[in-house]
Amino acid sequence: MQYYFAPMEGITGYPFRNTFEKYFPGADRYYSPFLVANQTFHFKKKELRDVAPENNGTVNLIPQVMTPQADQFVWAVKVLSELGYQEVNLNLGCPSATVVTRHKGAGMLEDPERLDRFFEEVFEGLEKIEPHEGAEVVSQANGVPGISIKTRIGFSDVKEAMHLTEIFNRYPFCEIIIHPRLREEYYSGEPHRDVFGEMLNKLKTPVVYNGNLCTVEDVKKIRTDFPVLDAVMIGRGALQNPALFRMLRAAEEGNDPQGAALQKNELRPYLDELFENYSREMSGDVQVMFKMKELWAHLRVLFPESGKAMKKLKKAKTRADYESFLNEIC
Ligand SMILES: Cc1cc2nc3c(=O)[nH]c(=O)nc-3n(C[C@H](O)[C@H](O)[C@H](O)COP(=O)(O)O)c2cc1C
């Protein structure tokens, strides 16, 4: 079984990925938060820093791109291929209103015929790009990176899933990651596992499940329900319990996963180094604390009894306030 760390914009940038990988290795790959390709045909400096190989050490990274325009996507694949990437992922899942109204992310699922044309143009365009010199194993016949997608099951109705499946089956994706919710469901409620199963049965491409896998038991259940799965993607579960991948590996080796559970003394060095790594990328403790607070919105589930300390975190304005909170909690 392969375990993928889900992309989470605002959280899983390279300072986070490197720190996580150092303290809690176990994910087979990480996906970058989406890079925006647009009519400027330039990525932002911050986006380029995020995928620069020298900033990604030992992390096995798959870059993700968001754009509704085929020529922009093909351009992005070329740039990323030149950086040495052998797979590029397309975002078909972001539900945010500003994204969707521009027909990007999950907005691309709203008009399946337009999506079909987008893919047709993408694969035609990819045939024309020159393979990057020195490219090794690749999924496209002509030596350019393989294309994977990360998608929802539809925009506003689960009935859309089968039509999308037919469209996906027309193209040579190397992998399809499915988060079985509709755009309108954002990230809450139960994922539609029945619809996921129907898509899995019909899709010709290897499929990865993503959504609400937070414990070893959750992963066991999905594997029992869908034994053909070779990989699952985990996001919030790994933020909440950084030892989750390690516990999954222990279970796979036939050991008690509790033996690999998070130790109390492991959290502080991880969080301290993360703070330092963010400090190098951002200017000022206030910005860094904002990042740490975002992470704590997930980590706090580890501390159900600590309402008072969490209030302290919320109020923290200086690094000293934040340190004082940390001293109390771990
Ligand atoms: C804060 C946040 C940011 C996210 N950013 C991205 C992103 O950049 N690209 C993407 O494909 N999905 C993004 N997602 C979705 C996650 O990758 C994942 O699909 C979602 O959290 C469900 O999986 P989980 O239940 O394991 O967390 C984001 C989710 C959250 C909560």
The ligand as an ORCA input file, in Angstrom:
! r2SCAN-3c Opt
* xyz 0 1
  C      -6.703     23.878      4.215
  C      -6.827     22.961      3.043
  C      -6.141     23.252      1.862
  C      -6.254     22.392      0.751
  N      -5.532     22.668     -0.396
  C      -5.583     21.812     -1.458
  C      -4.782     22.000     -2.626
  O      -3.982     22.929     -2.740
  N      -4.935     21.106     -3.642
  C      -5.793     20.039     -3.564
  O      -5.889     19.254     -4.495
  N      -6.524     19.818     -2.454
  C      -6.433     20.657     -1.403
  N      -7.149     20.391     -0.267
  C      -7.906     19.141     -0.165
  C      -7.060     18.028      0.463
  O      -5.970     17.702     -0.393
  C      -7.907     16.765      0.686
  O      -8.481     16.390     -0.535
  C      -9.015     17.013      1.713
  O      -8.502     17.604      2.891
  C      -9.721     15.695      2.062
  O      -8.800     14.747      2.537
  P      -8.620     14.482      4.135
  O      -9.984     14.138      4.666
  O      -7.637     13.330      4.213
  O      -8.101     15.728      4.729
  C      -7.072     21.240      0.829
  C      -7.756     20.975      2.020
  C      -7.643     21.793      3.112
  C      -8.392     21.451      4.381
*
